Structure formats: structure tokens, C-alpha cells
Amino acid sequence: MFKFLIIFVGGGLGSLLRFQFSVFFSKYSTTVFPLSTFCVNVIGCFLIGLFYALSLKYTSSSTEWRLFLITGFCGGFTTFSTFAYENIMLLREGNAMLFVVYSISSFALSLLAVLAGINIFKLF
């Protein structure tokens, strides 16, 4: 039962931070490009890679910390459903080129961000 609780708390914190990103970007971004979701997903992917690498390097880190940070926090912070919804909205609004750019750049940069997060510890 404790594992459910720590995932719940981590997911809630990640979701709240994602919401704050949305509020910030809605105030300061005038672009049609879904910048908030794009940034959240790339940052979240970097964090997942980083937390995963930390758990490998420090094998004494508990399962609970991994569940809290990776499954909970990063799972709540990142958002594939919003990404998919925004892609559909771009297509419906006739922004096919922006749809392609958003989809490909999100996929590519998210994968690179995970790799960067994992490999950052090789520098130290």
C-alpha cells in the first residue's frame, strides 16, 4: 500500500508542476506551437533518464525513490495524452506542417533527452 501512496504523491506533484508550466506559457507565449507540452515532455524525459542513471549508479537507492521519482513524479509531469490531443487540434486547424514539426521534434528530442539524462553521469 505504501508504494501506491508514494506513486500517488509523486504523480500529484508532477501534475501540479506541469500545470504551472501551462499557466506560465499561456501568459508569455503567443505561438500556435504547443510549447508548454513540448518543454514538459522533453524536460520530463531528461529527468527520467537522469533518475534512472542515478538509480544505476547508486544501487543503494530504494525502490520507493525510483517509484516516487520515475513512475510518480515524471509520469505525472509528462503528458502523452495532451501531446496527442494537441496534434489532432493542429491538424483540425489546418496546421499540417506544424503537426509534422511538433510530432517529429517531440519524439526525437524526447529520446535524446532520455539518453542525455542517462549519460550525464559518464562525464563525472
Backbone as CSV, one residue per row, in Angstrom:
resi,resn,N_x,N_y,N_z,CA_x,CA_y,CA_z,C_x,C_y,C_z
1,MET,0.821,-1.195,0.000,0.000,0.000,0.000,0.870,1.266,0.000
2,PHE,2.031,1.204,0.650,2.924,2.357,0.715,3.406,2.745,-0.673
3,LYS,3.651,1.756,-1.535,4.104,2.048,-2.896,3.049,2.843,-3.666
4,PHE,1.801,2.504,-3.494,0.719,3.255,-4.148,0.705,4.709,-3.675
5,LEU,0.932,4.900,-2.394,0.918,6.240,-1.821,2.056,7.093,-2.376
6,ILE,3.260,6.533,-2.461,4.379,7.345,-2.948,4.244,7.643,-4.441
7,ILE,3.678,6.718,-5.206,3.415,6.999,-6.626,2.349,8.084,-6.740
8,PHE,1.329,7.997,-5.912,0.250,8.981,-5.897,0.782,10.377,-5.579
9,VAL,1.612,10.491,-4.555,2.167,11.789,-4.159,3.094,12.320,-5.248
10,GLY,3.971,11.466,-5.760,4.877,11.893,-6.836,4.118,12.326,-8.072
11,GLY,3.102,11.572,-8.443,2.290,11.922,-9.613,1.547,13.225,-9.420
12,GLY,1.046,13.442,-8.212,0.356,14.702,-7.921,1.286,15.896,-8.024
13,LEU,2.493,15.758,-7.478,3.470,16.851,-7.560,3.881,17.121,-9.005
14,GLY,4.092,16.059,-9.771,4.436,16.226,-11.188,3.318,16.901,-11.965
15,SER,2.092,16.515,-11.682,0.940,17.119,-12.367,0.789,18.591,-12.012
16,LEU,1.008,18.922,-10.762,0.928,20.330,-10.354,2.008,21.167,-11.037
17,LEU,3.212,20.631,-11.135,4.276,21.361,-11.808,3.975,21.518,-13.298
18,ARG,3.427,20.469,-13.918,3.034,20.566,-15.329,1.984,21.659,-15.511
19,PHE,1.026,21.731,-14.601,0.005,22.771,-14.659,0.641,24.156,-14.576
20,GLN,1.622,24.329,-13.706,2.304,25.619,-13.577,3.032,25.992,-14.867
21,PHE,3.628,25.014,-15.540,4.242,25.270,-16.841,3.194,25.780,-17.820
22,SER,2.028,25.146,-17.832,0.950,25.560,-18.743,0.509,26.989,-18.459
23,VAL,0.366,27.325,-17.193,-0.032,28.683,-16.816,1.022,29.682,-17.271
24,PHE,2.287,29.371,-17.018,3.376,30.264,-17.403,3.410,30.486,-18.908
25,PHE,3.378,29.394,-19.673,3.475,29.521,-21.124,2.236,30.175,-21.726
26,SER,1.073,29.978,-21.121,-0.124,30.630,-21.659,-0.059,32.146,-21.469
27,LYS,0.667,32.603,-20.461,0.817,34.038,-20.237,1.833,34.669,-21.181
28,TYR,2.911,33.935,-21.480,4.039,34.552,-22.168,4.301,34.040,-23.580
29,SER,3.560,33.067,-24.033,3.781,32.532,-25.371,2.588,32.850,-26.259
30,THR,2.867,33.380,-27.425,1.795,33.713,-28.363,1.804,32.800,-29.580
31,THR,2.652,31.799,-29.584,2.783,30.911,-30.722,1.694,29.842,-30.737
32,VAL,1.401,29.340,-31.905,0.449,28.243,-32.057,1.110,26.930,-31.650
33,PHE,2.434,26.889,-31.726,3.190,25.696,-31.349,2.945,25.387,-29.869
34,PRO,2.600,24.138,-29.538,2.301,23.764,-28.146,3.577,23.709,-27.289
35,LEU,4.130,24.857,-27.009,5.425,24.971,-26.346,5.434,24.383,-24.939
36,SER,4.371,24.568,-24.194,4.320,24.060,-22.827,4.455,22.541,-22.792
37,THR,3.641,21.852,-23.549,3.685,20.393,-23.570,5.018,19.900,-24.117
38,PHE,5.510,20.575,-25.151,6.796,20.208,-25.735,7.900,20.285,-24.679
39,CYS,7.982,21.403,-23.973,9.027,21.580,-22.951,8.868,20.595,-21.807
40,VAL,7.652,20.422,-21.328,7.392,19.498,-20.230,7.821,18.074,-20.611
41,ASN,7.474,17.644,-21.806,7.817,16.283,-22.194,9.320,16.087,-22.369
42,VAL,10.004,17.044,-22.958,11.457,16.913,-23.137,12.160,16.977,-21.781
43,ILE,11.771,17.920,-20.925,12.372,18.010,-19.584,12.085,16.739,-18.792
44,GLY,10.853,16.265,-18.857,10.482,15.040,-18.149,11.277,13.836,-18.629
45,CYS,11.517,13.755,-19.922,12.315,12.655,-20.458,13.762,12.742,-19.977
46,PHE,14.299,13.952,-19.928,15.645,14.129,-19.386,15.691,13.670,-17.926
47,LEU,14.687,14.076,-17.149,14.647,13.695,-15.739,14.512,12.192,-15.562
48,ILE,13.703,11.545,-16.402,13.583,10.087,-16.315,14.941,9.435,-16.559
49,GLY,15.659,9.901,-17.582,16.991,9.365,-17.843,17.937,9.615,-16.691
50,LEU,17.887,10.811,-16.124,18.740,11.180,-15.001,18.437,10.327,-13.772
51,PHE,17.169,10.206,-13.435,16.785,9.402,-12.268,17.129,7.929,-12.469
52,TYR,16.955,7.443,-13.682,17.319,6.060,-13.982,18.826,5.861,-13.800
53,ALA,19.628,6.781,-14.334,21.083,6.682,-14.200,21.498,6.765,-12.737
54,LEU,20.849,7.638,-11.985,21.141,7.733,-10.551,20.862,6.411,-9.844
55,SER,19.755,5.776,-10.213,19.411,4.505,-9.568,20.400,3.402,-9.938
56,LEU,20.998,3.489,-11.131,22.021,2.516,-11.517,23.341,2.784,-10.799
57,LYS,23.687,4.053,-10.703,24.961,4.429,-10.082,24.936,4.191,-8.574
58,TYR,23.839,4.548,-7.971,23.698,4.375,-6.529,22.700,3.258,-6.273
59,THR,23.180,2.047,-6.384,22.292,0.885,-6.278,21.637,0.783,-4.908
60,SER,22.151,1.561,-3.958,21.517,1.546,-2.639,20.220,2.362,-2.628
61,SER,19.975,3.115,-3.724,18.723,3.877,-3.768,17.552,2.910,-3.742
62,SER,16.568,3.272,-2.989,15.463,2.354,-2.762,14.496,2.301,-3.937
63,THR,13.785,1.218,-3.989,12.721,1.052,-4.970,11.682,2.158,-4.803
64,GLU,11.452,2.551,-3.565,10.460,3.583,-3.294,10.851,4.918,-3.933
65,TRP,12.135,5.280,-3.889,12.576,6.518,-4.518,12.394,6.464,-6.019
66,ARG,12.709,5.319,-6.620,12.522,5.174,-8.069,11.039,5.275,-8.429
67,LEU,10.201,4.643,-7.646,8.763,4.732,-7.901,8.263,6.167,-7.738
68,PHE,8.741,6.860,-6.716,8.321,8.236,-6.474,8.774,9.150,-7.604
69,LEU,10.057,9.059,-7.987,10.622,9.992,-8.965,10.269,9.648,-10.410
70,ILE,10.442,8.384,-10.792,10.261,7.997,-12.194,8.788,7.735,-12.509
71,THR,8.204,6.802,-11.789,6.809,6.442,-12.075,5.851,7.547,-11.665
72,GLY,6.034,8.064,-10.458,5.115,9.078,-9.948,5.354,10.458,-10.523
73,PHE,6.465,11.085,-10.111,6.711,12.467,-10.500,6.802,12.640,-12.010
74,CYS,7.690,11.888,-12.662,7.853,12.051,-14.117,6.614,11.599,-14.878
75,GLY,5.954,10.558,-14.380,4.715,10.114,-15.016,3.624,11.163,-14.936
76,GLY,3.544,11.874,-13.801,2.560,12.944,-13.656,2.964,14.220,-14.386
77,PHE,4.273,14.441,-14.500,4.780,15.661,-15.122,4.640,15.621,-16.637
78,THR,5.008,14.511,-17.250,4.929,14.398,-18.709,3.506,14.045,-19.115
79,THR,3.202,14.257,-20.394,1.820,14.057,-20.814,1.711,13.667,-22.285
80,PHE,1.543,12.391,-22.514,1.368,11.923,-23.882,-0.042,12.225,-24.386
81,SER,-1.007,12.169,-23.499,-2.391,12.410,-23.928,-2.572,13.842,-24.430
82,THR,-1.986,14.810,-23.744,-2.082,16.195,-24.207,-1.335,16.374,-25.515
83,PHE,-0.178,15.719,-25.627,0.589,15.744,-26.871,-0.268,15.249,-28.036
84,ALA,-0.945,14.120,-27.850,-1.794,13.566,-28.910,-2.961,14.495,-29.232
85,TYR,-3.594,15.028,-28.208,-4.716,15.958,-28.395,-4.273,17.197,-29.174
86,GLU,-3.133,17.774,-28.779,-2.664,18.976,-29.459,-2.318,18.699,-30.916
87,ASN,-1.823,17.510,-31.202,-1.555,17.144,-32.590,-2.842,17.090,-33.401
88,ILE,-3.879,16.519,-32.834,-5.172,16.463,-33.526,-5.706,17.879,-33.761
89,MET,-5.564,18.750,-32.763,-6.026,20.137,-32.914,-5.230,20.863,-34.002
90,LEU,-3.936,20.627,-34.086,-3.137,21.245,-35.146,-3.643,20.807,-36.521
91,LEU,-3.946,19.534,-36.664,-4.474,19.032,-37.942,-5.845,19.627,-38.248
92,ARG,-6.709,19.676,-37.252,-8.048,20.232,-37.459,-8.011,21.701,-37.853
93,GLU,-7.003,22.413,-37.361,-6.866,23.841,-37.668,-6.098,24.081,-38.963
94,GLY,-5.731,23.005,-39.645,-5.039,23.132,-40.915,-3.546,23.400,-40.796
95,ASN,-2.963,23.133,-39.653,-1.535,23.348,-39.433,-0.757,22.047,-39.620
96,ALA,-0.827,21.493,-40.813,-0.198,20.198,-41.080,1.318,20.249,-40.906
97,MET,1.937,21.335,-41.364,3.391,21.437,-41.239,3.805,21.531,-39.769
98,LEU,3.069,22.295,-38.985,3.355,22.411,-37.561,3.134,21.074,-36.852
99,PHE,2.116,20.331,-37.294,1.876,18.986,-36.784,3.102,18.104,-36.998
100,VAL,3.655,18.122,-38.192,4.826,17.303,-38.515,6.031,17.738,-37.679
101,VAL,6.267,19.039,-37.605,7.404,19.562,-36.835,7.259,19.206,-35.362
102,TYR,6.079,19.409,-34.821,5.819,19.121,-33.409,5.994,17.631,-33.114
103,SER,5.425,16.788,-33.950,5.495,15.350,-33.721,6.926,14.831,-33.801
104,ILE,7.611,15.170,-34.861,8.973,14.658,-35.062,9.934,15.241,-34.031
105,SER,9.848,16.541,-33.794,10.774,17.150,-32.830,10.498,16.655,-31.412
106,SER,9.248,16.453,-31.055,8.926,15.920,-29.725,9.501,14.527,-29.550
107,PHE,9.285,13.678,-30.532,9.781,12.307,-30.460,11.302,12.281,-30.403
108,ALA,11.944,12.976,-31.326,13.404,12.937,-31.412,14.061,13.561,-30.178
109,LEU,13.600,14.751,-29.783,14.225,15.410,-28.639,13.933,14.702,-27.322
110,SER,12.789,14.072,-27.221,12.486,13.318,-26.007,13.408,12.105,-25.873
111,LEU,13.634,11.403,-26.967,14.575,10.275,-26.926,15.988,10.746,-26.608
112,LEU,16.405,11.829,-27.242,17.736,12.379,-26.967,17.849,12.857,-25.518
113,ALA,16.778,13.397,-24.983,16.791,13.861,-23.595,16.959,12.698,-22.622
114,VAL,16.287,11.581,-22.882,16.468,10.405,-22.027,17.921,9.942,-22.098
115,LEU,18.460,9.857,-23.298,19.860,9.451,-23.448,20.805,10.422,-22.758
116,ALA,20.542,11.712,-22.866,21.380,12.710,-22.198,21.309,12.537,-20.682
117,GLY,20.116,12.330,-20.165,19.964,12.112,-18.733,20.697,10.884,-18.247
118,ILE,20.634,9.804,-19.025,21.331,8.567,-18.652,22.838,8.756,-18.715
119,ASN,23.308,9.426,-19.764,24.754,9.525,-19.998,25.439,10.678,-19.269
120,ILE,24.696,11.519,-18.604,25.315,12.668,-17.947,26.315,12.253,-16.878
121,PHE,26.098,11.120,-16.264,26.993,10.678,-15.200,28.303,10.121,-15.721
122,LYS,28.373,9.845,-16.997,29.641,9.399,-17.587,30.636,10.542,-17.679
123,LEU,30.160,11.777,-17.575,31.031,12.945,-17.617,31.756,13.153,-16.297
124,PHE,31.236,12.576,-15.217,31.813,12.808,-13.900,32.476,11.567,-13.350
